[in-house]
Amino acid sequence: MDTQTWSAELEDIFVNQRPRLCCVAARVLGNADQADDVVQDAYLKISEATTLFEVKQPISYVSRVCATSPLTAAAVRRLSQLCLQKKRRGIPPLTRHTLQR
């Protein structure tokens, strides 16, 4: 599949499946207000990354990205919060050296 065909198919999926994709993201987030932002971010992420390989089941792939994107963002947010809490308590940050012990 060439890049132009994939871009058209991807856009079609996001336009036609948007309500379903928002439901997937909202279920993971527990917040419907942020779901639309996640779907938009997923579209941008996929449109930039998937020109390098062929996706055999595009709707499933797009749904998976919409479901995992909020998990990744939540994990990064949680890790940032933990690091900030440790810094406030005077606990040294994790480094590669301390992780290898």
DRENLO-214033 format. One record per residue: x, y, z of N, C-alpha, C, O in turn; residue number from 1. Coordinates in nm, 3 decimals, always signed. Each point is the difference from the previous one (the first is absolute). Last residue first. Layout:
<sites>
X_Y_Z_X_Y_Z_X_Y_Z_X_Y_Z_NUM
...
</sites>
This chain:
<sites>
+2.152_-0.257_+4.088_+0.036_-0.063_+0.129_-0.087_-0.117_+0.030_+0.017_-0.064_+0.104_101
-0.056_+0.382_-0.477_+0.075_-0.123_-0.027_+0.037_-0.073_+0.130_+0.050_-0.112_-0.006_100
-0.272_+0.544_-0.008_-0.091_-0.103_-0.050_+0.070_-0.134_-0.019_-0.065_-0.105_+0.005_99
+0.304_+0.499_+0.121_-0.081_-0.047_+0.113_-0.097_-0.108_-0.044_-0.040_-0.083_+0.081_98
+0.317_+0.282_-0.415_+0.082_-0.068_+0.101_-0.085_-0.055_+0.115_+0.020_-0.113_+0.043_97
-0.218_+0.380_-0.380_+0.030_-0.133_-0.052_+0.081_-0.079_+0.103_-0.020_-0.121_+0.016_96
-0.275_+0.479_+0.206_+0.092_+0.007_-0.113_+0.024_-0.141_-0.050_-0.044_-0.097_+0.062_95
-0.321_+0.406_+0.274_+0.048_-0.128_-0.053_+0.094_+0.027_-0.117_-0.026_+0.086_-0.084_94
-0.022_+0.286_+0.476_-0.072_-0.057_-0.114_+0.061_-0.134_-0.043_+0.117_-0.028_+0.026_93
-0.107_+0.212_+0.492_+0.070_+0.017_-0.128_-0.077_-0.067_-0.114_-0.065_-0.103_+0.019_92
-0.162_+0.322_+0.419_+0.043_-0.132_-0.044_+0.069_+0.017_-0.136_-0.057_+0.062_-0.089_91
-0.172_+0.282_+0.364_+0.145_-0.011_+0.007_+0.053_-0.136_-0.039_+0.117_-0.030_+0.027_90
-0.578_+0.219_-0.033_+0.037_-0.068_+0.124_+0.151_-0.015_+0.015_+0.048_-0.048_+0.103_89
-0.236_+0.242_-0.495_-0.045_+0.083_+0.113_+0.039_-0.061_+0.134_+0.024_+0.072_+0.097_88
+0.057_-0.318_-0.489_+0.089_+0.116_+0.004_-0.036_+0.090_+0.118_+0.088_+0.051_+0.069_87
-0.365_-0.417_-0.161_+0.128_-0.044_+0.056_+0.096_+0.117_+0.013_+0.074_+0.011_+0.098_86
-0.486_+0.071_-0.308_-0.020_-0.029_+0.142_+0.131_-0.042_+0.066_+0.030_+0.043_+0.111_85
-0.028_+0.018_-0.576_-0.014_+0.128_+0.068_-0.019_-0.019_+0.150_+0.058_+0.074_+0.080_84
-0.049_-0.456_-0.353_+0.133_+0.063_+0.004_-0.004_+0.133_+0.074_+0.090_+0.031_+0.078_83
-0.499_-0.252_-0.154_+0.082_-0.073_+0.097_+0.139_+0.062_+0.014_+0.051_+0.014_+0.111_82
-0.342_+0.159_-0.440_-0.047_+0.034_+0.133_+0.084_-0.069_+0.108_+0.035_+0.061_+0.101_81
+0.050_-0.168_-0.550_+0.042_+0.137_+0.028_-0.041_+0.042_+0.140_+0.077_+0.064_+0.071_80
-0.228_-0.479_-0.227_+0.143_-0.005_+0.026_+0.054_+0.140_+0.033_+0.082_+0.015_+0.091_79
-0.530_-0.046_-0.224_+0.019_-0.062_+0.132_+0.148_-0.005_+0.038_+0.037_+0.028_+0.114_78
-0.154_+0.125_-0.548_-0.044_+0.094_+0.102_+0.025_-0.053_+0.141_+0.048_+0.073_+0.086_77
+0.035_-0.361_-0.445_+0.100_+0.108_+0.002_-0.035_+0.102_+0.107_+0.087_+0.046_+0.074_76
-0.398_-0.387_-0.151_+0.122_-0.055_+0.060_+0.108_+0.107_+0.010_+0.068_+0.010_+0.102_75
-0.467_+0.098_-0.327_-0.024_-0.013_+0.145_+0.124_-0.052_+0.071_+0.032_+0.045_+0.110_74
-0.024_-0.023_-0.580_+0.000_+0.135_+0.057_-0.019_-0.004_+0.151_+0.064_+0.075_+0.074_73
-0.097_-0.481_-0.305_+0.137_+0.049_-0.006_+0.009_+0.139_+0.063_+0.091_+0.027_+0.079_72
-0.514_-0.211_-0.127_+0.075_-0.075_+0.101_+0.143_+0.047_+0.006_+0.057_+0.016_+0.108_71
-0.348_+0.158_-0.441_-0.024_+0.057_+0.134_+0.075_-0.074_+0.110_+0.037_+0.060_+0.101_70
+0.010_-0.231_-0.546_+0.055_+0.136_+0.015_-0.029_+0.060_+0.136_+0.091_+0.056_+0.062_69
-0.269_-0.484_-0.220_+0.127_-0.001_+0.072_+0.061_+0.139_+0.019_+0.079_+0.020_+0.092_68
-0.500_-0.096_-0.328_-0.012_-0.060_+0.134_+0.131_+0.010_+0.078_-0.003_+0.020_+0.122_67
-0.023_+0.127_-0.575_-0.087_+0.086_+0.082_-0.014_-0.054_+0.142_-0.017_+0.078_+0.094_66
+0.253_-0.338_-0.407_+0.077_+0.121_+0.031_-0.082_+0.094_+0.087_+0.054_+0.061_+0.093_65
-0.269_-0.447_-0.248_+0.105_-0.034_+0.096_+0.082_+0.123_+0.039_+0.031_+0.020_+0.117_64
-0.353_+0.022_-0.459_-0.065_-0.017_+0.130_+0.103_-0.030_+0.109_-0.010_+0.052_+0.111_63
+0.160_-0.034_-0.554_-0.035_+0.134_+0.047_-0.066_-0.008_+0.137_+0.029_+0.082_+0.088_62
+0.066_-0.490_-0.300_+0.124_+0.070_+0.035_-0.029_+0.138_+0.058_+0.058_+0.038_+0.102_61
-0.415_-0.290_-0.274_+0.049_-0.058_+0.126_+0.125_+0.072_+0.047_+0.017_+0.027_+0.119_60
-0.184_+0.093_-0.537_-0.094_+0.044_+0.104_+0.044_-0.054_+0.136_-0.006_+0.072_+0.100_59
+0.261_-0.202_-0.490_+0.014_+0.141_+0.039_-0.095_+0.044_+0.112_+0.042_+0.076_+0.088_58
+0.197_-0.528_-0.256_-0.135_+0.027_+0.052_-0.003_+0.143_+0.053_+0.016_+0.022_+0.121_57
+0.378_-0.161_-0.338_-0.091_-0.100_-0.055_-0.145_+0.022_+0.044_-0.093_-0.025_-0.077_56
+0.529_+0.357_-0.015_-0.087_-0.040_+0.109_-0.106_-0.093_-0.058_-0.075_+0.039_-0.090_55
+0.601_+0.109_-0.070_-0.140_-0.023_-0.035_-0.077_-0.049_+0.122_+0.046_-0.088_+0.073_54
+0.398_+0.429_-0.075_-0.039_-0.141_-0.008_-0.149_-0.012_-0.031_-0.076_+0.096_+0.017_53
+0.307_+0.329_+0.015_+0.114_-0.087_-0.019_-0.037_-0.148_-0.013_+0.081_-0.079_-0.047_52
-0.366_+0.466_+0.146_+0.032_-0.001_-0.142_+0.113_-0.098_-0.029_+0.030_-0.027_-0.117_51
-0.230_+0.147_+0.557_-0.035_-0.123_-0.069_+0.024_+0.003_-0.151_-0.044_-0.091_-0.070_50
+0.122_+0.461_+0.414_+0.081_-0.120_+0.022_-0.028_-0.115_-0.095_+0.091_-0.078_-0.027_49
-0.319_+0.523_+0.043_+0.144_+0.021_-0.012_+0.078_-0.131_-0.003_+0.103_-0.010_-0.068_48
-0.572_+0.012_+0.135_+0.025_+0.056_-0.134_+0.148_+0.025_-0.023_+0.047_-0.006_-0.114_47
-0.197_-0.144_+0.541_-0.008_-0.104_-0.102_+0.035_+0.055_-0.137_+0.071_-0.064_-0.077_46
-0.092_+0.369_+0.437_+0.106_-0.099_+0.025_+0.003_-0.105_-0.111_+0.107_-0.032_-0.053_45
-0.457_+0.351_+0.054_+0.128_+0.061_-0.035_+0.115_-0.099_+0.013_+0.088_-0.006_-0.086_44
-0.513_-0.138_+0.226_+0.001_+0.024_-0.145_+0.135_+0.058_-0.044_+0.060_-0.047_-0.097_43
-0.135_+0.000_+0.556_+0.023_-0.131_-0.064_+0.005_+0.015_-0.151_+0.084_-0.062_-0.066_42
-0.201_+0.439_+0.319_+0.143_-0.031_+0.015_+0.035_-0.133_-0.066_+0.106_-0.013_-0.062_41
-0.560_+0.130_+0.076_+0.073_+0.091_-0.090_+0.150_-0.026_+0.007_+0.067_-0.003_-0.103_40
-0.338_-0.231_+0.403_-0.025_-0.048_-0.137_+0.075_+0.087_-0.101_+0.058_-0.051_-0.095_39
-0.047_+0.186_+0.543_+0.077_-0.123_-0.017_-0.015_-0.053_-0.142_+0.097_-0.042_-0.062_38
-0.359_+0.409_+0.191_+0.141_+0.039_-0.013_+0.088_-0.122_-0.025_+0.094_+0.006_-0.080_37
-0.548_-0.079_+0.173_+0.016_+0.057_-0.133_+0.144_+0.044_-0.025_+0.052_-0.015_-0.111_36
-0.174_-0.146_+0.544_+0.005_-0.106_-0.101_+0.022_+0.056_-0.141_+0.077_-0.057_-0.077_35
-0.147_+0.292_+0.512_+0.135_-0.009_-0.054_+0.012_-0.098_-0.116_+0.103_-0.005_-0.067_34
-0.519_+0.072_+0.303_+0.044_+0.131_-0.047_+0.138_-0.005_-0.066_+0.026_+0.075_-0.093_33
-0.243_-0.453_+0.313_-0.041_+0.022_-0.139_+0.051_+0.132_-0.055_+0.017_+0.014_-0.122_32
+0.165_-0.361_+0.511_-0.035_+0.141_-0.016_-0.031_+0.026_-0.147_+0.090_-0.004_-0.084_31
+0.102_-0.397_+0.268_-0.101_+0.026_+0.101_-0.049_+0.143_-0.007_-0.059_+0.052_+0.095_30
+0.397_-0.308_-0.371_+0.028_+0.119_+0.080_-0.094_+0.016_+0.119_+0.039_+0.053_+0.105_29
-0.099_-0.410_-0.416_+0.133_-0.015_+0.060_+0.029_+0.116_+0.095_+0.053_-0.019_+0.110_28
-0.453_+0.031_-0.354_-0.004_-0.115_+0.090_+0.134_-0.016_+0.071_+0.003_-0.029_+0.120_27
-0.039_+0.354_-0.457_-0.071_+0.042_+0.122_-0.005_-0.114_+0.101_+0.011_+0.023_+0.121_26
+0.170_-0.110_-0.550_+0.089_+0.086_+0.078_-0.065_+0.041_+0.132_+0.067_+0.004_+0.103_25
-0.330_-0.251_-0.403_+0.113_-0.082_+0.043_+0.091_+0.082_+0.091_+0.038_-0.045_+0.108_24
-0.390_+0.272_-0.315_-0.051_-0.089_+0.107_+0.113_-0.087_+0.055_+0.009_-0.021_+0.121_23
+0.084_+0.290_-0.493_-0.015_+0.084_+0.120_-0.052_-0.083_+0.118_+0.041_+0.022_+0.114_22
-0.016_-0.230_-0.532_+0.135_+0.023_+0.052_-0.004_+0.086_+0.127_+0.076_-0.024_+0.094_21
-0.481_-0.046_-0.326_+0.046_-0.125_+0.060_+0.138_+0.017_+0.063_+0.024_-0.048_+0.111_20
-0.201_+0.413_-0.356_-0.078_-0.024_+0.123_+0.045_-0.128_+0.073_+0.012_+0.000_+0.123_19
+0.207_+0.098_-0.544_+0.030_+0.093_+0.109_-0.084_-0.024_+0.126_+0.057_-0.006_+0.109_18
-0.029_-0.209_-0.573_+0.007_-0.074_+0.126_+0.020_+0.089_+0.123_+0.016_-0.050_+0.111_17
-0.039_+0.218_-0.572_-0.114_-0.091_+0.015_-0.005_-0.071_+0.135_-0.108_-0.035_+0.047_16
+0.470_+0.338_-0.156_-0.127_+0.071_-0.017_-0.118_-0.091_+0.031_-0.091_+0.038_+0.073_15
+0.527_-0.222_-0.064_-0.020_+0.093_+0.111_-0.130_+0.077_-0.012_-0.064_+0.029_+0.101_14
+0.184_-0.325_-0.453_-0.021_-0.074_+0.125_-0.030_+0.096_+0.115_-0.095_-0.020_+0.075_13
+0.219_+0.207_-0.487_-0.134_-0.059_-0.007_-0.034_-0.075_+0.128_-0.112_+0.010_+0.051_12
+0.549_+0.156_-0.103_-0.095_+0.110_+0.022_-0.144_-0.052_+0.000_-0.081_+0.042_+0.083_11
+0.414_-0.350_-0.192_+0.010_+0.039_+0.140_-0.098_+0.112_+0.032_-0.070_-0.005_+0.102_10
+0.113_-0.129_-0.549_-0.068_-0.103_+0.079_+0.000_+0.036_+0.148_-0.100_-0.018_+0.069_9
+0.340_+0.299_-0.361_-0.144_+0.010_-0.027_-0.078_-0.101_+0.083_-0.105_+0.033_+0.055_8
+0.573_-0.052_-0.033_-0.048_+0.125_+0.060_-0.150_+0.016_-0.019_-0.071_+0.039_+0.093_7
+0.287_-0.403_-0.307_-0.009_-0.019_+0.144_-0.054_+0.125_+0.069_-0.084_-0.011_+0.090_6
+0.169_+0.037_-0.549_-0.114_-0.088_+0.025_-0.019_-0.020_+0.150_-0.113_+0.005_+0.050_5
+0.491_+0.234_-0.184_-0.120_+0.078_-0.027_-0.126_-0.082_+0.027_-0.097_+0.050_+0.057_4
+0.525_-0.258_-0.021_-0.023_+0.099_+0.107_-0.130_+0.076_-0.021_-0.073_+0.026_+0.096_3
+0.104_-0.522_-0.304_+0.083_+0.121_-0.006_-0.044_+0.101_+0.107_-0.107_-0.014_+0.059_2
+0.091_-0.539_-0.071_-0.085_+0.117_+0.000_+0.089_+0.124_+0.000_+0.092_+0.011_+0.081_1
</sites>
